[in-house]
Amino acid sequence: MDDLHGVESLGLTLPTPAYLFGAILFGLIGFAAYRYGKNASRPHAKWIGVALMLYPYVVSETWMVYVVGAGLCVGLYWFRE
């Protein structure tokens, strides 16, 4: 428990379980979209998949993980051709 207080004293916070779940969920969806787009020669699906895998590294709020992830999934659906 002292290690946790030491990390917090440095200004770092650990992500919540909901954040981790969203990051893993959208990362898996992104990986599947990337593989599909690469194998089917569909660049929209491939690049949206890359975005789904990488955006959790930039977003720090839990609600933003779900909003951006849902938006990218809608984009994936929209550009399904």
C-alpha positions, -999 to +999 in steps of 0.1 A: +000+000+000+029+023+006+040+019-030+007+032-042+010+063-021+046+067-034+033+066-070+005+091-062+030+114-046+048+116-079+016+128-096+008+095-113-025+078-110-034+042-119-063+037-144-096+024-133-108-011-141-135+004-164-107+023-183-086-009-187-117-029-199-125-002-225-089+000-237-086-037-241-121-041-257-115-014-283-079-026-288-092-060-297-119-046-320-092-024-336-069-054-341-097-074-358-105-044-380-069-039-389-064-076-399-097-075-419-088-043-437-053-056-445-064-090-458-094-075-477-075-045-491-098-021-474-078+009-463-106+026-443-110-005-421-073-009-417-066+027-406-097+029-383-084-003-367-050+013-361-068+043-346-088+020-323-057+003-311-037+035-304-062+062-291-063+049-255-027+059-251-037+096-258-071+097-239-069+097-201-105+100-191-126+068-189-157+083-205-136+096-234-123+060-240-159+049-245-171+079-265-141+079-289-142+041-292-179+041-300-174+069-325-146+049-343-167+018-343-195+038-359-170+050-385-159+014-391-196+005-397-201+035-419-171+028-441-178-010-445-184-006-483 
